[in-house]
Amino acid sequence: MTPHPGTRRAWRTGRAATLIALMAVPMAAPAVDAPPAPPTVAGASPVQQAIVDAERVARTGPADIELAGQAILHLPAGRSFVPQPQAGKLLNAMGNPGTDTRLQGLIVPKGEADWFMTVRYESSGFVKDDDARDWKVDELLKSYQDGTEASNEQRVKMGVKPIEVLGWAEKPAYDAATHRLAWAMSSREKGAPADAPQGVNYNTYALGREGYFSMNLVTELRALPSHKPAALALLSALDYNEGKRYADFDAKTDHVAEYGLAALVVGVAAKKLGLIALALGLFAKFAKVILIGLALLGGGALKIFKRKKPDAPSA
């Protein structure tokens, strides 16, 4: 997909401009005053409006982001965090169906963007990790593929092309010392030529006492090697609060999840918890327009879209 020339010009203009942090939230007004309405762009598409709304609430690093009362994300410089509900609206615009109550927000790089990361928290209870040494990766792959196929019906209803999972881009690897899990699968639009670009989710997890965070980076398969360090750095930047860490588990009082670590790869995660919903959303119909807007978070997406409304790229 190639963005409209007007979109490319807007992107260059925005990157040339000085990227400024979003202004701090003002002190609360008296209760009788209605909250200010979010900025709107006359004639903007829903996709463009979703970008503008995200810019309005995005926080830029360095900043400490509180997540679900469980952990702190030490957001580094050069990254922006879009919270809910604006994050969910962006994912919907990318072709990812439904409302995800587990979604905490999106992380995007400032500047030229060809990746983003979702942040979710699942209050599953304590997930035992003793099955990591016994899992069978071929069976896990088949389960993931089946779950993706089941989600395609809803994607088609939304006017988004179905997808297929091709295989492991990186087999599951678990670090028992840090209680971190990482794995990746490649995917593409169903029926696409064999040489068509492949998308990839680089999935990372941080286990805690009462559940886990999933931090999933989405990009093109060919770009994964260059963006993998960013994903791992963000995973390391998440610190559970004292008392919420995996090591704080108390077998006498704490709830234990009804599934183990392997389920976070595909089993329960793909079918029951719906973690496959994002699979190839990066390359859905309006993805390029969204990525351009995400690159400008904190730097004037509203101004740029007011200046010139680009045509949506063809699928």
N, C-alpha and C positions, 0 to 999 in steps of 0.2 A: 504494500500500500504506500502511495506517495502523497504527502500532504499537498494541499492546494498551494500555489505560489504565494498567495496572500498570507497563508499560515506560516510559511517559511520566513517571509519578511518580518512578520510579527515576532517570530522566535528570535531572529537575529537582533531585532531592535531591543527586545526584552533582555537578552543576554548582554547587550552593550550597556544597558542602563545599570546604574548602581543598585545592587540587591540590598534592600533594606529590611530590617526586622519589622514584624508587625507591631503596631503600637500596643502598649499595655492596655488591659481592660480598665476603663475609668471606674471611679468610685460609684457605688450603687446610687441611683437616683431615688427620690421619694417613691413610695409604693404607688402613688396615684399616677405616676408617669408610666406610659407604656414603653416597653423596650424598643429600641430602634429597629426598624425593618432592615433585613439584609439587603445589600445593594443588588440591583438587578440591571441587566443589560438589555436594552430594547432590541428586539429581534434576535436575541441569542437563542441558540439551540439548547435543549436540556443538558447536553454534554458540556457546553460552554458555561452554562449557569452553574453546573455542579463544580466546575473548576473555580469559578469566582467565589462560590460559597466556601470552598475549601481554603482558598487564600485568606478569607476573612478570619478564620479561626486557627490557622496553622501556627505552630510554635517552631521557632528556629533554634538550632543548637549553637552554642552549648546550653543545655537546659536539662533539668531533672524532671522527668515525667512520671507522675504517680499512676500506677496501673492496678485497677481492680482491688485496691486495698491490700495488695499482696507483695508488690515489688516496685522498685524504682528503675526506670530506664534512663541511664546517663546519656542523653542524646548528644552526640558529638557535633562539632562545627561542620557546616556543609551539609547538614541534614535537616529536613523539616518533618514535623509530626502533625498529621491531620486527625483529629479526634472524631468520635461519633457525635451526631448522626451523619455528618458530612462525609466521613470515610465510607460509610455504607452506601451512600448515594453515588459516590464515584464508582464503587464496584458494580453497582447496578447498571450504571452507564456503560461499563465495560462489557456487559453481557453476563454478569454473574447474578443468578436469580435469587430472590428471597431476601429475608431479613435475618441477619446473623447476630443474635444477642451476645455472642461470645466475642465479637469483634471489638477491640479496644481502639484501633486506629490504623493509619497507614504511615509508613516512613518512606520519604522520597528524597533523592539527592537534589541539591540546588545546582542550577546550571543545566548542562545537557543531560537529559535523563533517558535512559533506556532500561531502567529497572525500577521496581518499587517493592516494598515489603509490607505484608499484612502482619498485624499483631493481635493475637487472640488469647483469651484465657478460658480454660475449661475447669470448672470446679468439680472435678470427677472424684475427688478423694485421692488418697495416696496410691500412686501407680507403682506396683512392684516391678522391679527390673530384672528379676532372675530368669526370665524367659529369653533374654537377649542372646544368651549363648546357644540356644537351641532352635532359633527361628529358621525357617526354610524360605529363602528369598524368592524362589520361583513361585511358591504358593502365595506369598504376599503380593507379588506382581499380578497374578491372575485375579486376586480379590480386588485390587485397585482397578484393573481394567473393567471388571464386571460393574463396579460401582460407578465408574465414569460413563459406561454405556447406559446405565439406569438414569443418569442425570441428563442425558442428551434430549430426552423427550421434552423436558421443561425448557431447555435452551432453545429448541426449535420453536416452541410456542412464543418465545420472546423475540423471535426473528434473528437468532444468532445461530451460526453454523455449528453442527455437532462436532465433537472432537474424538480423537482416539489416542490412547496411551501406547507408546511404542516400546518402551522398556526402561531399564535403569540407566540414568545418567550418572548416578553414584549409588552404590548399594548401601543399605543401612549400616551406620557405624555408631556405636554407643560408647561414651566415655563414662565408666562407672565412678571415676573419681570426682567428676564435676556434675554428673547426672544430666549430661547434655547428649542429645541424639540428633543426627543429621542424615539426610538421604535426599535423592533427587530422581525424578522421572521425566522423560522427554515425551512430548505430545505434539500433535498437529491437527489441523482441520481434517475431518473425516473425508476420505476420497481425494485428498490433495495429492499432487504428484510426488514421487519418491524424493525428488530434490527440493521440495518446498521447505521453507524455513520451519524449524521446529522450536516450539516453546518449551520452557522448563520451569518447574517449581523446585527451588532449593529449599527444602523443609528442615527447619531446625526447631528443637524443643528444649525447654528448660523445666525439669521436674521440680516440684515443690512439695510441701507437706500436705496441702489440701487440694492439689490439682497440678496443672501444668500450663505453661505458656507455649504457644506455637508461633514462630516467627518465620514466615515463608517468603522467600525472595522470588520474584517472578521476572524472567527475562528471556532472551533468545538462548537457545542451547549453545550456539557458537560464542556467546558472550559470557557464559557461566564462569570459565576460568578467571576472567578479569574481575568479575563481581563477587566471586565466592569469598575473598578476604573481607569485603565489606559486610557480608552476611554474618560471618563468624565474629567480626568485631562487634556488631550490634548485639549478637547473642551474648557475648562476654560482657557487654555494657549493661545487661539486665541483672540486678541484684535483688534477691528476695529480702523482704523485711525480716528482722530478727523474730524468731518464733514461727516463721512461715517457710523456713528452709527444709529441704528434703531430710537433712540430718536431725531436724527437730521432731520428727515423727515419733508418736507415742502409741505403741501397739495396744495399750490398755484403753485409750480413749478415742483414738482417731478413726475416721471412716476410711476403709480401703476400697479402691475402685474395683468394679466388677470385671475389669479386664486388665491385661498386662501391657508391657511395653510394645509387643508386636502389634497390638491393636492400634497404636498411635501411627504406625506406618500405613496400614491400610484397613485391616479388619473392621473393628468398630468405628475407627476414625473415618473411613470412607463411606460406610453404609449407614451407621447409626448417627454419627456426629456430623456428617456432611462436609468433611474437610476437603472433598474433591471439587467443591463448587468453583474454585478459582482457576482450575487447571490451565486453560489456554486463554483466559480473559484478556491478557495483555494484547493479544492480537485479534480481538473482536472488532466489530465494525468501526468504532470511533476511537480505537486505542491510540493512534498516532496523535490525534488532536488532544487527547487527554494527557499524553506524556509531555507534549509541548507545554501545556498549561501547568502541569505539575512541576516542570523545570523552573517555572517562573514564580512559584509560591513565595510570597514575601517580596516579590519584585515587580508587581504591576500587571498581573493577568487581567484585572478589571479594566485598566486603562487600555490595554492592547485590544481586548475584545470590543471595547466601545469604539476604538478607532476604525476597525475594519472587521466585518464579520466574514470569516473564511468559509468557503463551502466545505461540507463534510467530505472526506475522502471516500472513494468507493471501496467496497469490501474486496 
